[in-house]
């Protein structure tokens, strides 16, 4: 989560809201931890940049 919030400049609450809305890929659960593939986050961000 720290990587995503730092990389995108947003809060963790905003990230989870985007997941709920289906705008952002959900995490991969590893036990109680949540992880995202960097490539998925970068692709998601690139799509947002291209759509503006």
C-alpha positions as CSV (number, residue, x, y, z in Angstrom):
1,X,0.0,0.0,0.0
2,X,2.9,2.4,0.8
3,X,4.2,2.0,-2.8
4,X,0.8,2.8,-4.3
5,X,0.0,5.7,-2.2
6,X,3.5,7.2,-2.7
7,X,3.5,6.4,-6.4
8,X,0.1,7.9,-7.1
9,X,0.1,10.6,-4.4
10,X,-3.2,9.6,-2.8
11,X,-4.4,8.1,0.4
12,X,-5.1,4.5,1.2
13,X,-8.8,5.2,1.6
14,X,-8.9,6.6,-1.9
15,X,-7.2,3.5,-3.2
16,X,-9.7,1.2,-1.5
17,X,-12.6,3.3,-2.8
18,X,-11.3,2.9,-6.4
19,X,-11.1,-0.8,-5.9
20,X,-14.7,-0.9,-4.6
21,X,-15.8,1.1,-7.6
22,X,-14.0,-1.3,-9.9
23,X,-11.6,1.3,-11.2
24,X,-8.5,-0.2,-9.8
25,X,-7.4,-3.9,-9.8
26,X,-7.9,-5.6,-6.4
27,X,-5.0,-6.8,-4.3
28,X,-3.4,-10.2,-4.1
29,X,-4.0,-11.5,-0.6
30,X,-1.0,-13.1,1.1
31,X,-2.2,-14.1,4.5
32,X,-3.4,-10.9,6.1
33,X,-1.3,-8.7,3.7
34,X,-2.5,-7.1,0.5
35,X,-0.1,-6.8,-2.4
36,X,-0.4,-5.4,-6.0
37,X,1.5,-6.1,-9.1
38,X,3.5,-3.0,-9.9
39,X,2.8,-3.6,-13.6
40,X,-0.9,-3.6,-13.0
41,X,-0.7,-0.3,-11.1
42,X,1.5,1.3,-13.7
43,X,-0.9,0.1,-16.5
44,X,-3.9,1.5,-14.6
45,X,-2.1,4.9,-14.1
46,X,-1.1,5.0,-17.8
47,X,-4.7,4.4,-18.9
48,X,-5.9,7.3,-16.7
49,X,-3.2,9.6,-18.2
50,X,-4.2,8.6,-21.7
51,X,-7.9,9.1,-21.1
52,X,-7.7,12.7,-19.9
